């Protein structure tokens, strides 16, 4: 329930990969057409494997 995700699972994985390679939040947000905060939330989201 709730708001639909702005990015698909594949896009979320790509964002995290780009961040690990050093890309800025702003640059990633521009590429995917979402807000900087939307990309930042992905880094804070707990991994489903750790729950």
mmJSON file of the N, C-alpha and C atoms, coordinates in Angstrom:
{"data_MODEL":{"atom_site":{
"group_PDB":["ATOM","ATOM","ATOM","ATOM","ATOM","ATOM","ATOM","ATOM","ATOM","ATOM","ATOM","ATOM","ATOM","ATOM","ATOM","ATOM","ATOM","ATOM","ATOM","ATOM","ATOM","ATOM","ATOM","ATOM","ATOM","ATOM","ATOM","ATOM","ATOM","ATOM","ATOM","ATOM","ATOM","ATOM","ATOM","ATOM","ATOM","ATOM","ATOM","ATOM","ATOM","ATOM","ATOM","ATOM","ATOM","ATOM","ATOM","ATOM","ATOM","ATOM","ATOM","ATOM","ATOM","ATOM","ATOM","ATOM","ATOM","ATOM","ATOM","ATOM","ATOM","ATOM","ATOM","ATOM","ATOM","ATOM","ATOM","ATOM","ATOM","ATOM","ATOM","ATOM","ATOM","ATOM","ATOM","ATOM","ATOM","ATOM","ATOM","ATOM","ATOM","ATOM","ATOM","ATOM","ATOM","ATOM","ATOM","ATOM","ATOM","ATOM","ATOM","ATOM","ATOM","ATOM","ATOM","ATOM","ATOM","ATOM","ATOM","ATOM","ATOM","ATOM","ATOM","ATOM","ATOM","ATOM","ATOM","ATOM","ATOM","ATOM","ATOM","ATOM","ATOM","ATOM","ATOM","ATOM","ATOM","ATOM","ATOM","ATOM","ATOM","ATOM","ATOM","ATOM","ATOM","ATOM","ATOM","ATOM","ATOM","ATOM","ATOM","ATOM","ATOM","ATOM","ATOM","ATOM","ATOM","ATOM","ATOM","ATOM","ATOM","ATOM","ATOM","ATOM","ATOM","ATOM","ATOM","ATOM","ATOM","ATOM","ATOM","ATOM","ATOM"],
"id":[1,2,3,4,5,6,7,8,9,10,11,12,13,14,15,16,17,18,19,20,21,22,23,24,25,26,27,28,29,30,31,32,33,34,35,36,37,38,39,40,41,42,43,44,45,46,47,48,49,50,51,52,53,54,55,56,57,58,59,60,61,62,63,64,65,66,67,68,69,70,71,72,73,74,75,76,77,78,79,80,81,82,83,84,85,86,87,88,89,90,91,92,93,94,95,96,97,98,99,100,101,102,103,104,105,106,107,108,109,110,111,112,113,114,115,116,117,118,119,120,121,122,123,124,125,126,127,128,129,130,131,132,133,134,135,136,137,138,139,140,141,142,143,144,145,146,147,148,149,150,151,152,153],
"type_symbol":["N","C","C","N","C","C","N","C","C","N","C","C","N","C","C","N","C","C","N","C","C","N","C","C","N","C","C","N","C","C","N","C","C","N","C","C","N","C","C","N","C","C","N","C","C","N","C","C","N","C","C","N","C","C","N","C","C","N","C","C","N","C","C","N","C","C","N","C","C","N","C","C","N","C","C","N","C","C","N","C","C","N","C","C","N","C","C","N","C","C","N","C","C","N","C","C","N","C","C","N","C","C","N","C","C","N","C","C","N","C","C","N","C","C","N","C","C","N","C","C","N","C","C","N","C","C","N","C","C","N","C","C","N","C","C","N","C","C","N","C","C","N","C","C","N","C","C","N","C","C","N","C","C"],
"label_atom_id":["N","CA","C","N","CA","C","N","CA","C","N","CA","C","N","CA","C","N","CA","C","N","CA","C","N","CA","C","N","CA","C","N","CA","C","N","CA","C","N","CA","C","N","CA","C","N","CA","C","N","CA","C","N","CA","C","N","CA","C","N","CA","C","N","CA","C","N","CA","C","N","CA","C","N","CA","C","N","CA","C","N","CA","C","N","CA","C","N","CA","C","N","CA","C","N","CA","C","N","CA","C","N","CA","C","N","CA","C","N","CA","C","N","CA","C","N","CA","C","N","CA","C","N","CA","C","N","CA","C","N","CA","C","N","CA","C","N","CA","C","N","CA","C","N","CA","C","N","CA","C","N","CA","C","N","CA","C","N","CA","C","N","CA","C","N","CA","C","N","CA","C","N","CA","C","N","CA","C"],
"label_alt_id":[null,null,null,null,null,null,null,null,null,null,null,null,null,null,null,null,null,null,null,null,null,null,null,null,null,null,null,null,null,null,null,null,null,null,null,null,null,null,null,null,null,null,null,null,null,null,null,null,null,null,null,null,null,null,null,null,null,null,null,null,null,null,null,null,null,null,null,null,null,null,null,null,null,null,null,null,null,null,null,null,null,null,null,null,null,null,null,null,null,null,null,null,null,null,null,null,null,null,null,null,null,null,null,null,null,null,null,null,null,null,null,null,null,null,null,null,null,null,null,null,null,null,null,null,null,null,null,null,null,null,null,null,null,null,null,null,null,null,null,null,null,null,null,null,null,null,null,null,null,null,null,null,null],
"label_comp_id":["UNK","UNK","UNK","UNK","UNK","UNK","UNK","UNK","UNK","UNK","UNK","UNK","UNK","UNK","UNK","UNK","UNK","UNK","UNK","UNK","UNK","UNK","UNK","UNK","UNK","UNK","UNK","UNK","UNK","UNK","UNK","UNK","UNK","UNK","UNK","UNK","UNK","UNK","UNK","UNK","UNK","UNK","UNK","UNK","UNK","UNK","UNK","UNK","UNK","UNK","UNK","UNK","UNK","UNK","UNK","UNK","UNK","UNK","UNK","UNK","UNK","UNK","UNK","UNK","UNK","UNK","UNK","UNK","UNK","UNK","UNK","UNK","UNK","UNK","UNK","UNK","UNK","UNK","UNK","UNK","UNK","UNK","UNK","UNK","UNK","UNK","UNK","UNK","UNK","UNK","UNK","UNK","UNK","UNK","UNK","UNK","UNK","UNK","UNK","UNK","UNK","UNK","UNK","UNK","UNK","UNK","UNK","UNK","UNK","UNK","UNK","UNK","UNK","UNK","UNK","UNK","UNK","UNK","UNK","UNK","UNK","UNK","UNK","UNK","UNK","UNK","UNK","UNK","UNK","UNK","UNK","UNK","UNK","UNK","UNK","UNK","UNK","UNK","UNK","UNK","UNK","UNK","UNK","UNK","UNK","UNK","UNK","UNK","UNK","UNK","UNK","UNK","UNK"],
"label_asym_id":["A","A","A","A","A","A","A","A","A","A","A","A","A","A","A","A","A","A","A","A","A","A","A","A","A","A","A","A","A","A","A","A","A","A","A","A","A","A","A","A","A","A","A","A","A","A","A","A","A","A","A","A","A","A","A","A","A","A","A","A","A","A","A","A","A","A","A","A","A","A","A","A","A","A","A","A","A","A","A","A","A","A","A","A","A","A","A","A","A","A","A","A","A","A","A","A","A","A","A","A","A","A","A","A","A","A","A","A","A","A","A","A","A","A","A","A","A","A","A","A","A","A","A","A","A","A","A","A","A","A","A","A","A","A","A","A","A","A","A","A","A","A","A","A","A","A","A","A","A","A","A","A","A"],
"label_entity_id":["1","1","1","1","1","1","1","1","1","1","1","1","1","1","1","1","1","1","1","1","1","1","1","1","1","1","1","1","1","1","1","1","1","1","1","1","1","1","1","1","1","1","1","1","1","1","1","1","1","1","1","1","1","1","1","1","1","1","1","1","1","1","1","1","1","1","1","1","1","1","1","1","1","1","1","1","1","1","1","1","1","1","1","1","1","1","1","1","1","1","1","1","1","1","1","1","1","1","1","1","1","1","1","1","1","1","1","1","1","1","1","1","1","1","1","1","1","1","1","1","1","1","1","1","1","1","1","1","1","1","1","1","1","1","1","1","1","1","1","1","1","1","1","1","1","1","1","1","1","1","1","1","1"],
"label_seq_id":[1,1,1,2,2,2,3,3,3,4,4,4,5,5,5,6,6,6,7,7,7,8,8,8,9,9,9,10,10,10,11,11,11,12,12,12,13,13,13,14,14,14,15,15,15,16,16,16,17,17,17,18,18,18,19,19,19,20,20,20,21,21,21,22,22,22,23,23,23,24,24,24,25,25,25,26,26,26,27,27,27,28,28,28,29,29,29,30,30,30,31,31,31,32,32,32,33,33,33,34,34,34,35,35,35,36,36,36,37,37,37,38,38,38,39,39,39,40,40,40,41,41,41,42,42,42,43,43,43,44,44,44,45,45,45,46,46,46,47,47,47,48,48,48,49,49,49,50,50,50,51,51,51],
"pdbx_PDB_ins_code":[null,null,null,null,null,null,null,null,null,null,null,null,null,null,null,null,null,null,null,null,null,null,null,null,null,null,null,null,null,null,null,null,null,null,null,null,null,null,null,null,null,null,null,null,null,null,null,null,null,null,null,null,null,null,null,null,null,null,null,null,null,null,null,null,null,null,null,null,null,null,null,null,null,null,null,null,null,null,null,null,null,null,null,null,null,null,null,null,null,null,null,null,null,null,null,null,null,null,null,null,null,null,null,null,null,null,null,null,null,null,null,null,null,null,null,null,null,null,null,null,null,null,null,null,null,null,null,null,null,null,null,null,null,null,null,null,null,null,null,null,null,null,null,null,null,null,null,null,null,null,null,null,null],
"Cartn_x":[0.832,0.0,0.88,0.319,1.078,1.394,2.283,2.66,3.508,3.249,4.072,5.524,6.441,7.859,8.146,9.011,9.388,10.313,11.037,11.981,11.68,11.863,11.688,12.838,12.711,13.771,15.085,15.015,16.225,16.864,16.03,16.549,17.161,16.52,17.051,18.43,18.564,19.856,20.906,20.52,21.433,21.857,20.919,21.244,22.292,22.077,23.018,24.387,24.387,25.652,26.39,25.656,26.268,26.827,26.092,26.574,27.86,27.922,29.122,30.322,30.033,31.098,31.456,30.758,31.122,30.271,29.196,28.331,27.579,27.35,26.649,25.146,24.495,23.045,22.335,22.799,22.174,22.282,23.45,23.651,22.766,22.686,21.854,20.385,19.95,18.557,18.19,19.094,18.837,18.701,19.55,19.509,18.171,17.69,16.466,15.202,15.347,14.175,13.417,14.148,13.536,14.249,13.737,14.364,15.638,16.496,17.723,17.391,16.34,15.968,15.464,14.852,14.386,15.572,16.664,17.853,18.527,18.496,19.131,18.409,17.091,16.322,16.726,17.148,17.546,18.739,19.656,20.831,20.463,19.411,18.996,18.032,17.488,16.518,17.221,16.694,17.35,17.278,18.328,18.364,17.381,16.596,15.653,16.371,17.622,18.37,18.743,18.732,19.114,17.926,16.723,15.521,15.178],
"Cartn_y":[-1.174,0.0,1.242,2.351,3.594,4.059,5.005,5.603,4.626,4.557,3.687,4.176,3.273,3.619,4.464,5.453,6.32,5.586,4.596,3.839,2.348,1.644,0.188,-0.444,-1.713,-2.421,-2.377,-2.542,-2.5,-1.113,-0.068,1.29,1.556,1.06,1.233,0.582,-0.605,-1.294,-0.487,0.103,0.913,2.164,2.793,3.972,3.606,2.506,2.097,1.749,1.147,0.833,2.114,3.078,4.35,5.085,5.037,5.68,5.023,3.695,2.993,3.311,3.731,4.11,5.583,6.315,7.698,8.768,8.409,9.4,10.199,11.478,12.32,12.059,12.365,12.188,13.046,14.27,15.175,14.682,14.166,13.651,12.433,11.561,10.362,10.747,11.676,12.127,12.691,13.453,14.053,12.967,11.97,10.871,10.135,9.862,9.076,9.917,11.245,12.117,12.09,11.933,11.949,13.002,13.224,14.203,13.628,14.535,14.139,13.336,13.758,13.061,11.642,11.42,10.071,9.12,9.615,8.769,8.575,9.61,9.525,8.522,8.45,7.509,6.062,5.758,4.382,3.932,4.859,4.505,4.202,4.832,4.636,3.478,2.991,1.893,0.612,-0.075,-1.318,-2.403,-3.158,-4.256,-5.348,-5.889,-6.953,-8.198,-8.356,-9.516,-9.394,-8.168,-7.946,-7.946,-7.985,-7.914,-9.276],
"Cartn_z":[0.0,0.0,0.0,-0.303,-0.309,-1.718,-1.788,-3.058,-3.888,-5.192,-6.044,-6.098,-6.268,-6.336,-7.577,-7.412,-8.53,-9.507,-8.985,-9.798,-9.692,-10.804,-10.786,-10.0,-9.688,-8.955,-9.735,-11.038,-11.869,-11.813,-11.858,-11.776,-10.399,-9.35,-7.998,-7.885,-8.447,-8.433,-9.189,-10.31,-11.104,-10.339,-9.636,-8.823,-7.775,-7.069,-6.028,-6.618,-7.796,-8.473,-8.846,-9.393,-9.783,-8.568,-7.443,-6.217,-5.733,-5.809,-5.348,-6.236,-7.474,-8.402,-8.291,-7.385,-7.124,-7.772,-8.453,-9.083,-8.018,-8.269,-7.303,-7.341,-6.227,-6.15,-7.198,-7.356,-8.322,-9.753,-10.105,-11.465,-11.727,-10.735,-10.878,-10.99,-10.14,-10.16,-11.524,-12.105,-13.421,-14.495,-14.445,-15.42,-15.376,-14.153,-13.995,-13.91,-13.886,-13.864,-12.543,-11.443,-10.111,-9.265,-8.07,-7.188,-6.568,-6.123,-5.45,-4.186,-3.484,-2.252,-2.527,-3.687,-4.038,-4.184,-4.76,-4.898,-3.549,-2.721,-1.403,-0.502,-0.616,0.204,-0.06,-1.28,-1.604,-0.765,-0.497,0.29,1.744,2.227,3.617,3.778,2.682,2.715,3.16,4.195,4.643,3.568,3.469,2.51,2.92,1.977,2.322,2.856,2.547,3.011,4.49,5.024,6.409,7.359,6.816,7.659,8.205],
"occupancy":[1.0,1.0,1.0,1.0,1.0,1.0,1.0,1.0,1.0,1.0,1.0,1.0,1.0,1.0,1.0,1.0,1.0,1.0,1.0,1.0,1.0,1.0,1.0,1.0,1.0,1.0,1.0,1.0,1.0,1.0,1.0,1.0,1.0,1.0,1.0,1.0,1.0,1.0,1.0,1.0,1.0,1.0,1.0,1.0,1.0,1.0,1.0,1.0,1.0,1.0,1.0,1.0,1.0,1.0,1.0,1.0,1.0,1.0,1.0,1.0,1.0,1.0,1.0,1.0,1.0,1.0,1.0,1.0,1.0,1.0,1.0,1.0,1.0,1.0,1.0,1.0,1.0,1.0,1.0,1.0,1.0,1.0,1.0,1.0,1.0,1.0,1.0,1.0,1.0,1.0,1.0,1.0,1.0,1.0,1.0,1.0,1.0,1.0,1.0,1.0,1.0,1.0,1.0,1.0,1.0,1.0,1.0,1.0,1.0,1.0,1.0,1.0,1.0,1.0,1.0,1.0,1.0,1.0,1.0,1.0,1.0,1.0,1.0,1.0,1.0,1.0,1.0,1.0,1.0,1.0,1.0,1.0,1.0,1.0,1.0,1.0,1.0,1.0,1.0,1.0,1.0,1.0,1.0,1.0,1.0,1.0,1.0,1.0,1.0,1.0,1.0,1.0,1.0],
"B_iso_or_equiv":[0.0,0.0,0.0,0.0,0.0,0.0,0.0,0.0,0.0,0.0,0.0,0.0,0.0,0.0,0.0,0.0,0.0,0.0,0.0,0.0,0.0,0.0,0.0,0.0,0.0,0.0,0.0,0.0,0.0,0.0,0.0,0.0,0.0,0.0,0.0,0.0,0.0,0.0,0.0,0.0,0.0,0.0,0.0,0.0,0.0,0.0,0.0,0.0,0.0,0.0,0.0,0.0,0.0,0.0,0.0,0.0,0.0,0.0,0.0,0.0,0.0,0.0,0.0,0.0,0.0,0.0,0.0,0.0,0.0,0.0,0.0,0.0,0.0,0.0,0.0,0.0,0.0,0.0,0.0,0.0,0.0,0.0,0.0,0.0,0.0,0.0,0.0,0.0,0.0,0.0,0.0,0.0,0.0,0.0,0.0,0.0,0.0,0.0,0.0,0.0,0.0,0.0,0.0,0.0,0.0,0.0,0.0,0.0,0.0,0.0,0.0,0.0,0.0,0.0,0.0,0.0,0.0,0.0,0.0,0.0,0.0,0.0,0.0,0.0,0.0,0.0,0.0,0.0,0.0,0.0,0.0,0.0,0.0,0.0,0.0,0.0,0.0,0.0,0.0,0.0,0.0,0.0,0.0,0.0,0.0,0.0,0.0,0.0,0.0,0.0,0.0,0.0,0.0],
"pdbx_formal_charge":[null,null,null,null,null,null,null,null,null,null,null,null,null,null,null,null,null,null,null,null,null,null,null,null,null,null,null,null,null,null,null,null,null,null,null,null,null,null,null,null,null,null,null,null,null,null,null,null,null,null,null,null,null,null,null,null,null,null,null,null,null,null,null,null,null,null,null,null,null,null,null,null,null,null,null,null,null,null,null,null,null,null,null,null,null,null,null,null,null,null,null,null,null,null,null,null,null,null,null,null,null,null,null,null,null,null,null,null,null,null,null,null,null,null,null,null,null,null,null,null,null,null,null,null,null,null,null,null,null,null,null,null,null,null,null,null,null,null,null,null,null,null,null,null,null,null,null,null,null,null,null,null,null],
"auth_seq_id":[1,1,1,2,2,2,3,3,3,4,4,4,5,5,5,6,6,6,7,7,7,8,8,8,9,9,9,10,10,10,11,11,11,12,12,12,13,13,13,14,14,14,15,15,15,16,16,16,17,17,17,18,18,18,19,19,19,20,20,20,21,21,21,22,22,22,23,23,23,24,24,24,25,25,25,26,26,26,27,27,27,28,28,28,29,29,29,30,30,30,31,31,31,32,32,32,33,33,33,34,34,34,35,35,35,36,36,36,37,37,37,38,38,38,39,39,39,40,40,40,41,41,41,42,42,42,43,43,43,44,44,44,45,45,45,46,46,46,47,47,47,48,48,48,49,49,49,50,50,50,51,51,51],
"auth_comp_id":["UNK","UNK","UNK","UNK","UNK","UNK","UNK","UNK","UNK","UNK","UNK","UNK","UNK","UNK","UNK","UNK","UNK","UNK","UNK","UNK","UNK","UNK","UNK","UNK","UNK","UNK","UNK","UNK","UNK","UNK","UNK","UNK","UNK","UNK","UNK","UNK","UNK","UNK","UNK","UNK","UNK","UNK","UNK","UNK","UNK","UNK","UNK","UNK","UNK","UNK","UNK","UNK","UNK","UNK","UNK","UNK","UNK","UNK","UNK","UNK","UNK","UNK","UNK","UNK","UNK","UNK","UNK","UNK","UNK","UNK","UNK","UNK","UNK","UNK","UNK","UNK","UNK","UNK","UNK","UNK","UNK","UNK","UNK","UNK","UNK","UNK","UNK","UNK","UNK","UNK","UNK","UNK","UNK","UNK","UNK","UNK","UNK","UNK","UNK","UNK","UNK","UNK","UNK","UNK","UNK","UNK","UNK","UNK","UNK","UNK","UNK","UNK","UNK","UNK","UNK","UNK","UNK","UNK","UNK","UNK","UNK","UNK","UNK","UNK","UNK","UNK","UNK","UNK","UNK","UNK","UNK","UNK","UNK","UNK","UNK","UNK","UNK","UNK","UNK","UNK","UNK","UNK","UNK","UNK","UNK","UNK","UNK","UNK","UNK","UNK","UNK","UNK","UNK"],
"auth_asym_id":["A","A","A","A","A","A","A","A","A","A","A","A","A","A","A","A","A","A","A","A","A","A","A","A","A","A","A","A","A","A","A","A","A","A","A","A","A","A","A","A","A","A","A","A","A","A","A","A","A","A","A","A","A","A","A","A","A","A","A","A","A","A","A","A","A","A","A","A","A","A","A","A","A","A","A","A","A","A","A","A","A","A","A","A","A","A","A","A","A","A","A","A","A","A","A","A","A","A","A","A","A","A","A","A","A","A","A","A","A","A","A","A","A","A","A","A","A","A","A","A","A","A","A","A","A","A","A","A","A","A","A","A","A","A","A","A","A","A","A","A","A","A","A","A","A","A","A","A","A","A","A","A","A"],
"auth_atom_id":["N","CA","C","N","CA","C","N","CA","C","N","CA","C","N","CA","C","N","CA","C","N","CA","C","N","CA","C","N","CA","C","N","CA","C","N","CA","C","N","CA","C","N","CA","C","N","CA","C","N","CA","C","N","CA","C","N","CA","C","N","CA","C","N","CA","C","N","CA","C","N","CA","C","N","CA","C","N","CA","C","N","CA","C","N","CA","C","N","CA","C","N","CA","C","N","CA","C","N","CA","C","N","CA","C","N","CA","C","N","CA","C","N","CA","C","N","CA","C","N","CA","C","N","CA","C","N","CA","C","N","CA","C","N","CA","C","N","CA","C","N","CA","C","N","CA","C","N","CA","C","N","CA","C","N","CA","C","N","CA","C","N","CA","C","N","CA","C","N","CA","C","N","CA","C","N","CA","C"],
"pdbx_PDB_model_num":[1,1,1,1,1,1,1,1,1,1,1,1,1,1,1,1,1,1,1,1,1,1,1,1,1,1,1,1,1,1,1,1,1,1,1,1,1,1,1,1,1,1,1,1,1,1,1,1,1,1,1,1,1,1,1,1,1,1,1,1,1,1,1,1,1,1,1,1,1,1,1,1,1,1,1,1,1,1,1,1,1,1,1,1,1,1,1,1,1,1,1,1,1,1,1,1,1,1,1,1,1,1,1,1,1,1,1,1,1,1,1,1,1,1,1,1,1,1,1,1,1,1,1,1,1,1,1,1,1,1,1,1,1,1,1,1,1,1,1,1,1,1,1,1,1,1,1,1,1,1,1,1,1]
}}}
